[in-house]
Amino acid sequence: MGKRRYTPEFKAKLVMQMLSGEEEVGSLAAQHQINPNQLHTWKRQFMEKAASLFEDESKENRETAEREKAVEEERAAMLQTIGQLTLERDYLMAQAHERNKGVLLRRG
């Protein structure tokens, strides 16, 4: 008979039952035909990794905030460039219009 594999969800469910005190470890082990030492191992792993859940969340929040800030800074820089280019275009158009105005008057 091969080694049985358990899903993370199944392991978490049993560990949560252990932590809640709903059932004794021996009872859970017998009910699911699992060695009680295995349940204790899963509980230890669960407890060791529990804090990292919150670290990852805050890290993701920081990374998201940093990305949003970078996008907003890039957007502001692009809007500033667009404004500058618009002013330059308007100025050049006015200059060209003034130059062409004189040319049109001389021909006419």
MOPAC internal coordinates of N, CA, C and O (Angstrom, degrees):
PM7 1SCF
backbone

  N    0.0000 0     0.00 0     0.00 0    0    0    0
  C    1.4366 1     0.00 0     0.00 0    1    0    0
  C    1.5310 1   108.55 1     0.00 0    2    1    0
  O    1.2310 1   120.52 1   -45.96 1    3    2    1
  N    1.3551 1   116.61 1   134.04 1    3    2    1
  C    1.4583 1   121.74 1  -177.40 1    5    3    2
  C    1.5144 1   112.48 1   -78.95 1    6    5    3
  O    1.2310 1   121.95 1    -9.43 1    7    6    5
  N    1.2958 1   113.88 1   170.57 1    7    6    5
  C    1.4538 1   121.03 1   179.37 1    9    7    6
  C    1.5328 1   109.66 1   -71.56 1   10    9    7
  O    1.2310 1   120.79 1   -48.45 1   11   10    9
  N    1.3287 1   116.10 1   131.55 1   11   10    9
  C    1.4592 1   119.61 1   179.76 1   13   11   10
  C    1.5222 1   109.97 1   -78.23 1   14   13   11
  O    1.2310 1   120.94 1   -34.44 1   15   14   13
  N    1.3099 1   115.81 1   145.56 1   15   14   13
  C    1.4602 1   122.28 1   178.14 1   17   15   14
  C    1.5267 1   108.13 1  -115.26 1   18   17   15
  O    1.2310 1   121.12 1   -38.37 1   19   18   17
  N    1.3234 1   115.47 1   141.63 1   19   18   17
  C    1.4508 1   121.19 1  -179.34 1   21   19   18
  C    1.5182 1   109.24 1  -121.71 1   22   21   19
  O    1.2310 1   121.14 1   -38.03 1   23   22   21
  N    1.3176 1   115.42 1   141.97 1   23   22   21
  C    1.4645 1   119.63 1   179.48 1   25   23   22
  C    1.5332 1   109.60 1   -73.95 1   26   25   23
  O    1.2310 1   120.70 1   -24.70 1   27   26   25
  N    1.3082 1   116.27 1   155.30 1   27   26   25
  C    1.4710 1   119.14 1   175.77 1   29   27   26
  C    1.5382 1   112.24 1   -58.65 1   30   29   27
  O    1.2310 1   120.98 1   144.87 1   31   30   29
  N    1.3230 1   115.72 1   -35.13 1   31   30   29
  C    1.4639 1   119.79 1   179.47 1   33   31   30
  C    1.5247 1   110.87 1   -64.00 1   34   33   31
  O    1.2310 1   120.88 1   137.78 1   35   34   33
  N    1.3281 1   115.91 1   -42.22 1   35   34   33
  C    1.4597 1   120.99 1   179.85 1   37   35   34
  C    1.5320 1   110.07 1   -63.58 1   38   37   35
  O    1.2310 1   120.99 1   134.05 1   39   38   37
  N    1.3283 1   115.71 1   -45.95 1   39   38   37
  C    1.4602 1   120.37 1   179.65 1   41   39   38
  C    1.5284 1   110.49 1   -60.49 1   42   41   39
  O    1.2310 1   120.55 1   134.81 1   43   42   41
  N    1.3192 1   116.56 1   -45.19 1   43   42   41
  C    1.4646 1   120.63 1  -179.44 1   45   43   42
  C    1.5214 1   110.89 1   -62.99 1   46   45   43
  O    1.2310 1   120.65 1   140.46 1   47   46   45
  N    1.3165 1   116.36 1   -39.54 1   47   46   45
  C    1.4654 1   120.10 1   179.77 1   49   47   46
  C    1.5295 1   110.54 1   -61.35 1   50   49   47
  O    1.2310 1   120.53 1   134.63 1   51   50   49
  N    1.3207 1   116.59 1   -45.37 1   51   50   49
  C    1.4620 1   119.88 1  -179.75 1   53   51   50
  C    1.5288 1   111.65 1   -67.00 1   54   53   51
  O    1.2310 1   120.57 1   139.31 1   55   54   53
  N    1.3245 1   116.51 1   -40.69 1   55   54   53
  C    1.4616 1   119.49 1   178.63 1   57   55   54
  C    1.5292 1   109.96 1   -63.62 1   58   57   55
  O    1.2310 1   120.26 1   138.68 1   59   58   57
  N    1.3075 1   117.10 1   -41.32 1   59   58   57
  C    1.4651 1   120.10 1   178.45 1   61   59   58
  C    1.5283 1   110.69 1   -62.65 1   62   61   59
  O    1.2310 1   120.24 1   141.66 1   63   62   61
  N    1.3163 1   117.14 1   -38.34 1   63   62   61
  C    1.4662 1   120.30 1   176.65 1   65   63   62
  C    1.5303 1   110.16 1   -64.48 1   66   65   63
  O    1.2310 1   120.68 1   140.30 1   67   66   65
  N    1.3343 1   116.30 1   -39.70 1   67   66   65
  C    1.4675 1   120.14 1   177.72 1   69   67   66
  C    1.5280 1   110.42 1   -62.63 1   70   69   67
  O    1.2310 1   120.69 1   134.52 1   71   70   69
  N    1.3236 1   116.28 1   -45.48 1   71   70   69
  C    1.4646 1   120.84 1  -177.32 1   73   71   70
  C    1.5269 1   112.34 1   -68.21 1   74   73   71
  O    1.2310 1   120.59 1   146.24 1   75   74   73
  N    1.3165 1   116.48 1   -33.76 1   75   74   73
  C    1.4635 1   119.46 1  -178.52 1   77   75   74
  C    1.5202 1   112.13 1   -75.15 1   78   77   75
  O    1.2310 1   120.60 1   160.86 1   79   78   77
  N    1.3292 1   116.46 1   -19.14 1   79   78   77
  C    1.4559 1   120.12 1  -179.21 1   81   79   78
  C    1.5160 1   113.26 1    79.56 1   82   81   79
  O    1.2310 1   120.40 1  -166.75 1   83   82   81
  N    1.3332 1   116.83 1    13.25 1   83   82   81
  C    1.4646 1   120.76 1   179.27 1   85   83   82
  C    1.5267 1   111.32 1   -59.61 1   86   85   83
  O    1.2310 1   121.58 1   138.72 1   87   86   85
  N    1.3317 1   114.58 1   -41.28 1   87   86   85
  C    1.4664 1   119.67 1  -177.92 1   89   87   86
  C    1.5207 1   109.04 1  -137.91 1   90   89   87
  O    1.2310 1   121.31 1   -24.69 1   91   90   89
  N    1.3065 1   115.09 1   155.31 1   91   90   89
  C    1.4670 1   121.22 1   175.65 1   93   91   90
  C    1.5254 1   108.95 1   -72.86 1   94   93   91
  O    1.2310 1   121.02 1   -26.85 1   95   94   93
  N    1.3127 1   115.65 1   153.15 1   95   94   93
  C    1.4610 1   120.79 1   179.64 1   97   95   94
  C    1.5274 1   110.69 1   -58.14 1   98   97   95
  O    1.2310 1   120.70 1   135.64 1   99   98   97
  N    1.3050 1   116.26 1   -44.36 1   99   98   97
  C    1.4666 1   119.85 1  -179.85 1  101   99   98
  C    1.5101 1   112.00 1   -61.23 1  102  101   99
  O    1.2310 1   120.19 1   140.61 1  103  102  101
  N    1.3159 1   117.24 1   -39.39 1  103  102  101
  C    1.4573 1   121.76 1   179.31 1  105  103  102
  C    1.5266 1   111.06 1   -66.00 1  106  105  103
  O    1.2310 1   120.93 1   134.47 1  107  106  105
  N    1.3373 1   115.82 1   -45.53 1  107  106  105
  C    1.4755 1   119.68 1   177.38 1  109  107  106
  C    1.5188 1   110.93 1   -61.07 1  110  109  107
  O    1.2310 1   120.95 1   136.12 1  111  110  109
  N    1.3183 1   115.79 1   -43.88 1  111  110  109
  C    1.4623 1   120.37 1  -178.99 1  113  111  110
  C    1.5221 1   110.60 1   -61.60 1  114  113  111
  O    1.2310 1   120.31 1   134.61 1  115  114  113
  N    1.3133 1   117.01 1   -45.39 1  115  114  113
  C    1.4672 1   120.75 1  -179.37 1  117  115  114
  C    1.5238 1   110.65 1   -66.27 1  118  117  115
  O    1.2310 1   120.72 1   137.58 1  119  118  117
  N    1.3091 1   116.22 1   -42.42 1  119  118  117
  C    1.4619 1   121.34 1  -178.35 1  121  119  118
  C    1.5294 1   111.64 1   -60.16 1  122  121  119
  O    1.2310 1   120.22 1   141.81 1  123  122  121
  N    1.3287 1   117.19 1   -38.19 1  123  122  121
  C    1.4729 1   121.41 1  -176.74 1  125  123  122
  C    1.5279 1   112.64 1  -105.43 1  126  125  123
  O    1.2310 1   120.79 1  -173.73 1  127  126  125
  N    1.3284 1   116.10 1     6.27 1  127  126  125
  C    1.4636 1   122.38 1   179.47 1  129  127  126
  C    1.5329 1   111.37 1    54.20 1  130  129  127
  O    1.2310 1   122.13 1  -127.50 1  131  130  129
  N    1.3310 1   113.53 1    52.50 1  131  130  129
  C    1.4645 1   121.71 1   179.98 1  133  131  130
  C    1.5225 1   107.29 1  -125.34 1  134  133  131
  O    1.2310 1   120.54 1   -37.65 1  135  134  133
  N    1.3073 1   116.57 1   142.35 1  135  134  133
  C    1.4567 1   121.27 1   176.77 1  137  135  134
  C    1.5333 1   109.02 1   -64.74 1  138  137  135
  O    1.2310 1   119.53 1   -47.76 1  139  138  137
  N    1.3315 1   118.50 1   132.24 1  139  138  137
  C    1.4648 1   120.50 1   179.09 1  141  139  138
  C    1.5313 1   113.26 1   -56.34 1  142  141  139
  O    1.2310 1   120.26 1   147.85 1  143  142  141
  N    1.3343 1   117.10 1   -32.15 1  143  142  141
  C    1.4648 1   120.07 1   177.29 1  145  143  142
  C    1.5275 1   111.13 1   -62.69 1  146  145  143
  O    1.2310 1   120.67 1   146.29 1  147  146  145
  N    1.3331 1   116.32 1   -33.71 1  147  146  145
  C    1.4598 1   120.55 1   178.34 1  149  147  146
  C    1.5295 1   109.54 1   -65.85 1  150  149  147
  O    1.2310 1   120.54 1   138.42 1  151  150  149
  N    1.3192 1   116.58 1   -41.58 1  151  150  149
  C    1.4642 1   120.28 1   177.91 1  153  151  150
  C    1.5327 1   110.90 1   -61.87 1  154  153  151
  O    1.2310 1   120.43 1   138.44 1  155  154  153
  N    1.3220 1   116.79 1   -41.56 1  155  154  153
  C    1.4610 1   120.44 1   178.57 1  157  155  154
  C    1.5352 1   110.96 1   -65.40 1  158  157  155
  O    1.2310 1   120.61 1   143.85 1  159  158  157
  N    1.3307 1   116.45 1   -36.15 1  159  158  157
  C    1.4665 1   120.55 1   177.34 1  161  159  158
  C    1.5306 1   109.89 1   -63.89 1  162  161  159
  O    1.2310 1   120.48 1   134.76 1  163  162  161
  N    1.3313 1   116.68 1   -45.24 1  163  162  161
  C    1.4656 1   120.56 1   179.19 1  165  163  162
  C    1.5336 1   110.49 1   -62.84 1  166  165  163
  O    1.2310 1   120.75 1   140.45 1  167  166  165
  N    1.3169 1   116.18 1   -39.55 1  167  166  165
  C    1.4663 1   120.17 1   179.61 1  169  167  166
  C    1.5340 1   109.65 1   -63.78 1  170  169  167
  O    1.2310 1   120.25 1   135.25 1  171  170  169
  N    1.3270 1   117.13 1   -44.75 1  171  170  169
  C    1.4606 1   121.29 1   179.12 1  173  171  170
  C    1.5291 1   110.56 1   -60.56 1  174  173  171
  O    1.2310 1   120.43 1   134.95 1  175  174  173
  N    1.3469 1   116.78 1   -45.05 1  175  174  173
  C    1.4644 1   120.92 1   178.68 1  177  175  174
  C    1.5311 1   110.69 1   -61.82 1  178  177  175
  O    1.2310 1   121.27 1   138.13 1  179  178  177
  N    1.3100 1   115.17 1   -41.87 1  179  178  177
  C    1.4608 1   120.86 1   179.59 1  181  179  178
  C    1.5290 1   110.34 1   -60.71 1  182  181  179
  O    1.2310 1   120.71 1   132.77 1  183  182  181
  N    1.3038 1   116.25 1   -47.23 1  183  182  181
  C    1.4611 1   121.17 1  -177.77 1  185  183  182
  C    1.5333 1   111.26 1   -66.51 1  186  185  183
  O    1.2310 1   120.16 1   142.46 1  187  186  185
  N    1.3218 1   117.29 1   -37.54 1  187  186  185
  C    1.4673 1   120.97 1   179.55 1  189  187  186
  C    1.5227 1   111.61 1   -66.64 1  190  189  187
  O    1.2310 1   120.49 1   144.92 1  191  190  189
  N    1.3145 1   116.67 1   -35.08 1  191  190  189
  C    1.4626 1   120.37 1  -174.83 1  193  191  190
  C    1.5260 1   113.59 1   -95.60 1  194  193  191
  O    1.2310 1   119.80 1   174.07 1  195  194  193
  N    1.3076 1   117.99 1    -5.93 1  195  194  193
  C    1.4649 1   120.78 1  -175.90 1  197  195  194
  C    1.5266 1   111.74 1   -60.46 1  198  197  195
  O    1.2310 1   119.68 1   136.00 1  199  198  197
  N    1.3092 1   118.22 1   -44.00 1  199  198  197
  C    1.4645 1   121.03 1  -177.81 1  201  199  198
  C    1.5233 1   111.78 1   -64.75 1  202  201  199
  O    1.2310 1   120.17 1   148.38 1  203  202  201
  N    1.3244 1   117.29 1   -31.62 1  203  202  201
  C    1.4640 1   120.27 1  -177.85 1  205  203  202
  C    1.5262 1   111.55 1   -66.04 1  206  205  203
  O    1.2310 1   119.98 1   157.12 1  207  206  205
  N    1.3083 1   117.64 1   -22.88 1  207  206  205
  C    1.4618 1   120.12 1   177.07 1  209  207  206
  C    1.5199 1   110.58 1   -59.92 1  210  209  207
  O    1.2310 1   120.44 1   137.76 1  211  210  209
  N    1.3116 1   116.76 1   -42.24 1  211  210  209
  C    1.4500 1   121.20 1  -178.74 1  213  211  210
  C    1.5202 1   111.59 1   -77.03 1  214  213  211
  O    1.2310 1   120.09 1   147.33 1  215  214  213
  N    1.3187 1   117.43 1   -32.67 1  215  214  213
  C    1.4582 1   120.69 1   176.52 1  217  215  214
  C    1.5148 1   110.10 1   -63.42 1  218  217  215
  O    1.2310 1   120.60 1   134.42 1  219  218  217
  N    1.3239 1   116.46 1   -45.58 1  219  218  217
  C    1.4612 1   120.52 1  -179.67 1  221  219  218
  C    1.5205 1   110.57 1   -61.33 1  222  221  219
  O    1.2310 1   120.43 1   139.72 1  223  222  221
  N    1.3274 1   116.78 1   -40.28 1  223  222  221
  C    1.4549 1   120.46 1  -178.63 1  225  223  222
  C    1.5242 1   110.79 1   -63.73 1  226  225  223
  O    1.2310 1   120.44 1   133.21 1  227  226  225
  N    1.3215 1   116.77 1   -46.79 1  227  226  225
  C    1.4589 1   119.50 1  -179.45 1  229  227  226
  C    1.5285 1   110.49 1   -68.04 1  230  229  227
  O    1.2310 1   120.30 1   145.59 1  231  230  229
  N    1.3226 1   117.03 1   -34.41 1  231  230  229
  C    1.4639 1   120.69 1   177.28 1  233  231  230
  C    1.5303 1   109.78 1   -65.37 1  234  233  231
  O    1.2310 1   120.49 1   136.06 1  235  234  233
  N    1.3274 1   116.67 1   -43.94 1  235  234  233
  C    1.4641 1   120.46 1   177.92 1  237  235  234
  C    1.5182 1   110.54 1   -62.11 1  238  237  235
  O    1.2310 1   120.26 1   138.74 1  239  238  237
  N    1.3292 1   117.10 1   -41.26 1  239  238  237
  C    1.4610 1   120.65 1   178.65 1  241  239  238
  C    1.5200 1   111.15 1   -62.55 1  242  241  239
  O    1.2310 1   120.37 1   137.50 1  243  242  241
  N    1.3379 1   116.89 1   -42.50 1  243  242  241
  C    1.4636 1   120.62 1   177.88 1  245  243  242
  C    1.5256 1   110.89 1   -63.33 1  246  245  243
  O    1.2310 1   120.74 1   135.22 1  247  246  245
  N    1.3361 1   116.19 1   -44.78 1  247  246  245
  C    1.4651 1   119.79 1  -179.26 1  249  247  246
  C    1.5261 1   110.80 1   -63.87 1  250  249  247
  O    1.2310 1   120.51 1   139.35 1  251  250  249
  N    1.3233 1   116.62 1   -40.65 1  251  250  249
  C    1.4578 1   120.60 1   178.18 1  253  251  250
  C    1.5200 1   110.37 1   -63.76 1  254  253  251
  O    1.2310 1   120.25 1   135.57 1  255  254  253
  N    1.3192 1   117.13 1   -44.43 1  255  254  253
  C    1.4661 1   120.97 1   178.90 1  257  255  254
  C    1.5273 1   110.83 1   -62.65 1  258  257  255
  O    1.2310 1   120.40 1   140.01 1  259  258  257
  N    1.3228 1   116.84 1   -39.99 1  259  258  257
  C    1.4677 1   120.37 1   178.96 1  261  259  258
  C    1.5263 1   111.17 1   -65.32 1  262  261  259
  O    1.2310 1   120.82 1   138.65 1  263  262  261
  N    1.3429 1   116.05 1   -41.35 1  263  262  261
  C    1.4760 1   119.46 1   178.02 1  265  263  262
  C    1.5230 1   110.59 1   -64.37 1  266  265  263
  O    1.2310 1   120.38 1   136.75 1  267  266  265
  N    1.3407 1   116.87 1   -43.25 1  267  266  265
  C    1.4617 1   120.70 1   179.67 1  269  267  266
  C    1.5312 1   110.67 1   -63.17 1  270  269  267
  O    1.2310 1   120.38 1   140.30 1  271  270  269
  N    1.3208 1   116.87 1   -39.70 1  271  270  269
  C    1.4694 1   120.79 1   178.74 1  273  271  270
  C    1.5230 1   110.18 1   -64.51 1  274  273  271
  O    1.2310 1   120.59 1   136.75 1  275  274  273
  N    1.3390 1   116.48 1   -43.25 1  275  274  273
  C    1.4637 1   120.76 1   179.67 1  277  275  274
  C    1.5296 1   110.77 1   -63.02 1  278  277  275
  O    1.2310 1   120.54 1   138.38 1  279  278  277
  N    1.3242 1   116.57 1   -41.62 1  279  278  277
  C    1.4660 1   120.72 1   179.09 1  281  279  278
  C    1.5284 1   110.05 1   -64.74 1  282  281  279
  O    1.2310 1   120.37 1   137.75 1  283  282  281
  N    1.3306 1   116.91 1   -42.25 1  283  282  281
  C    1.4659 1   120.70 1   179.70 1  285  283  282
  C    1.5290 1   110.87 1   -65.04 1  286  285  283
  O    1.2310 1   120.05 1   140.06 1  287  286  285
  N    1.3401 1   117.51 1   -39.94 1  287  286  285
  C    1.4629 1   120.72 1   177.61 1  289  287  286
  C    1.5225 1   110.68 1   -64.86 1  290  289  287
  O    1.2310 1   120.61 1   138.68 1  291  290  289
  N    1.3244 1   116.44 1   -41.32 1  291  290  289
  C    1.4686 1   120.30 1   178.49 1  293  291  290
  C    1.5332 1   110.29 1   -64.42 1  294  293  291
  O    1.2310 1   120.81 1   138.76 1  295  294  293
  N    1.3257 1   116.06 1   -41.24 1  295  294  293
  C    1.4667 1   121.05 1   178.66 1  297  295  294
  C    1.5286 1   110.37 1   -61.88 1  298  297  295
  O    1.2310 1   120.47 1   134.94 1  299  298  297
  N    1.3294 1   116.70 1   -45.06 1  299  298  297
  C    1.4606 1   120.77 1   179.35 1  301  299  298
  C    1.5263 1   110.77 1   -61.93 1  302  301  299
  O    1.2310 1   120.65 1   138.59 1  303  302  301
  N    1.3276 1   116.36 1   -41.41 1  303  302  301
  C    1.4650 1   120.15 1   179.10 1  305  303  302
  C    1.5286 1   110.86 1   -64.75 1  306  305  303
  O    1.2310 1   120.35 1   139.65 1  307  306  305
  N    1.3203 1   116.93 1   -40.35 1  307  306  305
  C    1.4676 1   120.09 1   178.80 1  309  307  306
  C    1.5282 1   110.90 1   -66.17 1  310  309  307
  O    1.2310 1   120.11 1   138.84 1  311  310  309
  N    1.3366 1   117.39 1   -41.16 1  311  310  309
  C    1.4593 1   120.24 1   178.13 1  313  311  310
  C    1.5260 1   110.95 1   -63.84 1  314  313  311
  O    1.2310 1   120.53 1   141.90 1  315  314  313
  N    1.3168 1   116.59 1   -38.10 1  315  314  313
  C    1.4550 1   120.14 1   177.48 1  317  315  314
  C    1.5298 1   109.87 1   -64.29 1  318  317  315
  O    1.2310 1   120.49 1   136.91 1  319  318  317
  N    1.3311 1   116.66 1   -43.09 1  319  318  317
  C    1.4674 1   120.76 1   178.38 1  321  319  318
  C    1.5236 1   110.69 1   -63.02 1  322  321  319
  O    1.2310 1   120.42 1   137.17 1  323  322  321
  N    1.3188 1   116.81 1   -42.83 1  323  322  321
  C    1.4678 1   120.80 1   178.63 1  325  323  322
  C    1.5304 1   110.11 1   -60.93 1  326  325  323
  O    1.2310 1   120.66 1   136.35 1  327  326  325
  N    1.3291 1   116.35 1   -43.65 1  327  326  325
  C    1.4656 1   119.79 1   178.15 1  329  327  326
  C    1.5168 1   111.93 1   -61.07 1  330  329  327
  O    1.2310 1   120.53 1   135.27 1  331  330  329
  N    1.3270 1   116.59 1   -44.73 1  331  330  329
  C    1.4630 1   121.30 1   179.63 1  333  331  330
  C    1.5301 1   110.30 1   -62.53 1  334  333  331
  O    1.2310 1   120.54 1   134.50 1  335  334  333
  N    1.3255 1   116.56 1   -45.50 1  335  334  333
  C    1.4631 1   119.85 1  -179.57 1  337  335  334
  C    1.5264 1   111.41 1   -65.14 1  338  337  335
  O    1.2310 1   120.38 1   143.98 1  339  338  337
  N    1.3094 1   116.88 1   -36.02 1  339  338  337
  C    1.4672 1   120.86 1   178.20 1  341  339  338
  C    1.5277 1   110.17 1   -64.14 1  342  341  339
  O    1.2310 1   120.72 1   135.63 1  343  342  341
  N    1.3400 1   116.23 1   -44.37 1  343  342  341
  C    1.4690 1   119.61 1   177.80 1  345  343  342
  C    1.5292 1   111.10 1   -61.50 1  346  345  343
  O    1.2310 1   120.44 1   135.61 1  347  346  345
  N    1.3278 1   116.76 1   -44.39 1  347  346  345
  C    1.4652 1   120.64 1   179.58 1  349  347  346
  C    1.5193 1   111.19 1   -62.82 1  350  349  347
  O    1.2310 1   120.55 1   137.26 1  351  350  349
  N    1.3215 1   116.55 1   -42.74 1  351  350  349
  C    1.4662 1   120.26 1   179.60 1  353  351  350
  C    1.5197 1   110.64 1   -62.42 1  354  353  351
  O    1.2310 1   120.76 1   133.76 1  355  354  353
  N    1.3290 1   116.14 1   -46.24 1  355  354  353
  C    1.4634 1   120.15 1  -179.55 1  357  355  354
  C    1.5286 1   110.84 1   -61.36 1  358  357  355
  O    1.2310 1   120.83 1   138.12 1  359  358  357
  N    1.3262 1   116.02 1   -41.88 1  359  358  357
  C    1.4660 1   119.88 1   178.69 1  361  359  358
  C    1.5296 1   110.38 1   -62.77 1  362  361  359
  O    1.2310 1   120.19 1   132.38 1  363  362  361
  N    1.3239 1   117.24 1   -47.62 1  363  362  361
  C    1.4634 1   120.86 1  -179.26 1  365  363  362
  C    1.5240 1   111.97 1   -64.68 1  366  365  363
  O    1.2310 1   120.84 1   143.10 1  367  366  365
  N    1.3155 1   116.00 1   -36.90 1  367  366  365
  C    1.4755 1   119.54 1   177.83 1  369  367  366
  C    1.5307 1   109.83 1   -64.77 1  370  369  367
  O    1.2310 1   120.36 1   138.61 1  371  370  369
  N    1.3231 1   116.92 1   -41.39 1  371  370  369
  C    1.4667 1   120.48 1   178.99 1  373  371  370
  C    1.5206 1   110.15 1   -64.73 1  374  373  371
  O    1.2310 1   120.32 1   138.01 1  375  374  373
  N    1.3496 1   116.99 1   -41.99 1  375  374  373
  C    1.4688 1   120.78 1   178.48 1  377  375  374
  C    1.5246 1   110.88 1   -63.14 1  378  377  375
  O    1.2310 1   120.45 1   136.14 1  379  378  377
  N    1.3206 1   116.75 1   -43.86 1  379  378  377
  C    1.4674 1   120.78 1   179.25 1  381  379  378
  C    1.5217 1   110.72 1   -64.34 1  382  381  379
  O    1.2310 1   120.92 1   140.43 1  383  382  381
  N    1.3022 1   115.84 1   -39.57 1  383  382  381
  C    1.4667 1   119.96 1   179.75 1  385  383  382
  C    1.5307 1   110.14 1   -63.52 1  386  385  383
  O    1.2310 1   120.55 1   137.98 1  387  386  385
  N    1.3406 1   116.55 1   -42.02 1  387  386  385
  C    1.4694 1   120.65 1   178.86 1  389  387  386
  C    1.5271 1   110.47 1   -63.78 1  390  389  387
  O    1.2310 1   120.20 1   137.56 1  391  390  389
  N    1.3287 1   117.21 1   -42.44 1  391  390  389
  C    1.4717 1   120.29 1   179.78 1  393  391  390
  C    1.5115 1   111.11 1   -66.07 1  394  393  391
  O    1.2310 1   120.31 1   136.41 1  395  394  393
  N    1.3235 1   117.01 1   -43.59 1  395  394  393
  C    1.4677 1   120.74 1  -179.33 1  397  395  394
  C    1.5130 1   111.65 1   -69.77 1  398  397  395
  O    1.2310 1   119.70 1   150.83 1  399  398  397
  N    1.3122 1   118.17 1   -29.17 1  399  398  397
  C    1.4507 1   122.54 1   179.18 1  401  399  398
  C    1.5266 1   109.92 1   -61.73 1  402  401  399
  O    1.2310 1   120.49 1   135.40 1  403  402  401
  N    1.3045 1   116.67 1   -44.60 1  403  402  401
  C    1.4569 1   120.74 1   178.45 1  405  403  402
  C    1.5009 1   111.68 1   -65.61 1  406  405  403
  O    1.2310 1   120.15 1   142.36 1  407  406  405
  N    1.3358 1   117.33 1   -37.64 1  407  406  405
  C    1.4604 1   121.27 1  -179.46 1  409  407  406
  C    1.5261 1   109.83 1   -67.70 1  410  409  407
  O    1.2310 1   120.08 1   138.38 1  411  410  409
  N    1.2863 1   117.44 1   -41.62 1  411  410  409
  C    1.4579 1   121.71 1  -179.76 1  413  411  410
  C    1.5342 1   110.72 1   -65.85 1  414  413  411
  O    1.2310 1   120.27 1   141.51 1  415  414  413
  N    1.3147 1   117.09 1   -38.49 1  415  414  413
  C    1.4736 1   119.88 1  -179.83 1  417  415  414
  C    1.5205 1   111.11 1   -67.79 1  418  417  415
  O    1.2310 1   119.66 1   142.13 1  419  418  417
  N    1.3199 1   118.26 1   -37.87 1  419  418  417
  C    1.4560 1   121.85 1  -179.50 1  421  419  418
  C    1.5198 1   111.81 1   -68.25 1  422  421  419
  O    1.2310 1   120.35 1   144.77 1  423  422  421
  N    1.3189 1   116.93 1   -35.23 1  423  422  421
  C    1.4698 1   120.61 1  -179.30 1  425  423  422
  C    1.5229 1   110.59 1   -73.85 1  426  425  423
  O    1.2310 1   120.66 1   144.58 1  427  426  425
  N    1.2572 1   116.35 1   -35.42 1  427  426  425
  C    1.4511 1   121.00 1  -170.47 1  429  427  426
  C    1.4412 1   115.80 1   -81.39 1  430  429  427
  O    1.2310 1   120.10 1   180.00 1  431  430  429

